[in-house]
């Protein structure tokens, strides 16, 4: 489906012209070097539930639940400055597409207040505000970005420091935990969004409960998360991509293979989309008709939506 030349072109975008000429050889050697990484990840790739601890009812990974928040916070500190660029390369250029589609699926009305959890660098916030500006011709909607990691928030604050949205007070940033949003009042937001962040939360049931609490009646829970690919042919590509290619790209672009191995393991630990949809329902949300979620690229990413009853 994808050639090595195609992968090389995507990665070269992150390296710039100076590094582009070295990409092909470096990638070849890194793909070989990551054989040990592939072996470490194979249990999770083949049987995601096998790595889950017995003390958590929804999901887990090889990091003890009690240590997960601290370990993931340290991981993001290491990769914050180039996180978005590397994620774009690791996703083979699909990251922005997924996030733009996620906001389109939200189809937010004008004038809504959104809280974006784990949104430190502001990608979802940008897509949301651009949608409101361009589609709804709305200048009153706003987004409050919350992230546990201060370095990711630093990147986001800098990115939007001179924007009109900041001047108009339509975007704000705060540090906080999804499991305990102590500074957020009950029934205060119209939309709660979280993109590729739920899998890093030690107890997602607590995050779902907090999302329910801070949403107004009729408010929308929107979650974009790594999924499980069930289509046989695509499933093989998915395993190779996450188990071999993604850590190699992290090493090639920022020399942080261990950090990206940790991020991959965390994503692989997340439950199947059917199980997470059930968890959303258990938290009190009403799911849309059908499965309650939408697959992107056969389940590479999954968009979940729920509504808080009025």
N, C-alpha and C positions, 0 to 999 in steps of 0.2 A: 504493500500500500504506500509506504514512504521509502524513498531511496536514501542512501547515505548522503548523496549530494544535497538532497532537500534538507536533511537534518543540519548539514554543515552550513547551508545558507542562513538558516534560522539562527544558529549559534553565532555566526559571524556578525549578525546585526548587533549582538551584545558586546562583541569585542572591538568593533570599529575596524577601520582600514588597516591599522598597524598589525592587529592580531589575526586578520582574516586569512593571511597566507599560511599561518601555522595551524589553522583549525583542523584541517583534514588529518594530518599526521597525529596531532595531539588527541583528537577524538578516537582514532584507531587504537592508540596505546591505552587510553583511559577505558575504552570498552573492554579491553583485555584485563586491565587492572581491577575492574569492578566485578570480576567473577566471584571473589570472596563476598562482596556485598550481596550479589545475587543469591548466594547460598544462605546468607543470613536472613534474607527476606523471603525465601521460598516458602517456609511454613505459613507465613501470613498471606502470601500470594495464592497458595494452593488451598489453604483452609483458614480463612481469616479468624474464625472463632477459636482456633486452637491456641492462640496467644493471649486470649482474654483471661484475666484473673477471675477467680471464683467469687470475689467479694464485691463485684459490681454487676448489677442486673442488666445493664444495657450494652456496655462495651468496655473495652480496655485494650492495652497493648503491652509491650514488653517492659515499659516503664511502670513502676508501682504507682497506683492511683494517687496515693498521698503525696508523691513527689512530682507528679506530672506537671502541675502548674508552674512550679519553680524551674524545672528542667526546660520546658518549652519557652519560658520567659528568657532564660539564658541563651537558648538557641536563636531566638529572634533578635536578641541584642547583637549577635555575631553577623547576621545577614541583613539587617534593616536597611542599610544605605543602598544596597543594590537588589533588594528583594523583588521589586516589581519587574526589573529588567530580567533577572534570572528566571522568575516565574513565567514570564512571557516565552523565554527560550525553552524552558522545560515543558511547557504546554504546546510547543511547536506552533506558537503564534495564535493559539486559540483562547488564551486567558481573557483578552479584552472582548472577544466575541461572546464568550460565556457570560461575562458580567453585564455587557450591554443587553443581551437577550434576557437575562435575569430581571433587569429593571423594566424592560418592555413587558415581560410577563406580569410584573407587579401592576402595570397600567395605573399608576397613581393619579388620583384626581388633584386638581390645583389646590394650593394652600395647605397641604398636609405637613405635619411635623413628623420626621422620621428619626429614630435612633438607630445608628449603625454600629453594631457590636463587633469587636475585633476588626475594626476598619481603619486601623492606624494610619496607613499611607494615603487613604482617601480615595481609592479607586471607585468604590461603590458610591461614595458621596458625590464625586464628580459626575458620574453617569446619571445619578438621580437628579441633581440640580440641572444638568444639561437637558434632561428629558422634560423637566418642569418648564425650563426657559423656552425650549424649541417646540415642544409638542403642545403644552398647555398655555404657552405665553404667560406664564405665572412668575411673579417676582416676590411672592410672599411665603412660599414653601421654604422649609429649613431642614437641616440635618445636624444631629448631634453625634459626633464620632466618639466612641468609647473603646479603649484598648487597654489591656493589662500591661503592655510593654511600652515603656517610656521612649525607647529609641524609635520604635515605629511611629509613635505620635509625633516625635521631633521631625521626622521626615514629612509627615502629613502637614504639620503646622507650617513648616518652611515652604512646602509646595503651594500652599494656599495663602501665604502671608500677604501677597500683593494683589490677590484676586478681588474682583468686585463683590463676590459672595461674602468674603470676610469683611469688607467695608460695609456691606449692607447687613451684617450680622446674621447671615443665613447659614453659616457653618461655624461650628464650635468643636473643640476637642477636650476630652477629659480622660484621665486614667481611672480604670475601674475593672472589677471582676464581673464576668457574666453571671457568676453564681450568687452574687450579692451586690446588687446595684444600690448601695446605701444612699447615694445622693440623688436618686431618681424617684420622684413621687409616683404614687399609684395613679393609674388611668391618665397618664400625661402625654402619650404619643399615639399617633395614628398608625404608624408602621414601625415594626421592629424588624430590622434586617441583620443577617449575619452571613458572610460569604467566606467559605473555606476556613472557618474558625471553630465550628462546633466540635470537630474532631480533636481539637487541642484542649477542650474543657474536660477536667477530670470527671465531673458528674453532670452530664448533659440534662438530666431530669431537673436539676436545680436551675439550670439556665432556662429551660422551658418554663418552669414555674415563675421565674423572674420576668421573662418575656410576657407571660400572661398578666402578671401584676401591673406592669408599667404601661400596657396598652389600654387605650380607651375601649369601652364597649363598642363592638363593631370594627375594632382595629385589626390589622393584618400582620400575621407572623410570616416572614419570608426568609427562607434559608437556602443558600446555594452551597452544596457540599459534594465532596468526592463520593462517587457511587461504586457499585459493583456491576461489572459488565457480565451479562449472562449470554450474549451472542457468542457461540463457540469460536468462530474465526477471529472476531475482534477481541475476544477474551485473551487469546494468545498474544496478540500485539500489546494489549494492556499490561499483561504480566511483564513482558520484555521491557516495555517503556518505563514502568515504575521501578522494576527490580534492577535494571541495568543502565538504561539511558539517562534517566533523571539524575541519579547521583553523579554520573560521569559529567553531565553538564554543569552541575554545581561545582565540581572540582575544576573543570576547565575554565569557567568564567570567574570564579572568586576564590578558588583554592579552599573550599569549605565542604568537602565531600561528606564529612561526618555529620555536619549540621543538616545537610539535605537528606542524608540517610535517615536521620531522626524524624524529619518532616514527612518523609515517605512512609516510615513505619507508623507514624501517628495517623496518617490518612488511611492506611490499610486496615487499621484497627477499627475503623468506624463500622457500625452495623449495616446490614443490607437495607436498602431504601424501604423495603416493605416493613421492616422492624422499626425503623425510625419514624415512619408515618404513623405507626401504631402508638409510639411514644408521644407524638404530637397530639394525637387524639386523647390519650390518657391525661395530658396536661390540661384538657378542657377545651381545646380548639375544635372548631368544626372544619372538616376537610372538604375540599371541592369534590364534585362528583368524579367517580372513577377511582383511580389508584390513590389519588391525593398527592401526586407528584408528577413531574415531567422529566423525562430523560433527555440529556444532551449527549450526542455522539454515543449512543448505545449504553449510556450509563457512566461515561467518564466523569461527567458531572450530573447532579440531580438538583432540580429546583423544587422545594417543598413550600406549600402555602397552607395557612390555617387562619380562621377568623374567630376572634373572641366574641361569643354571643352577646347580643345587646340586652 
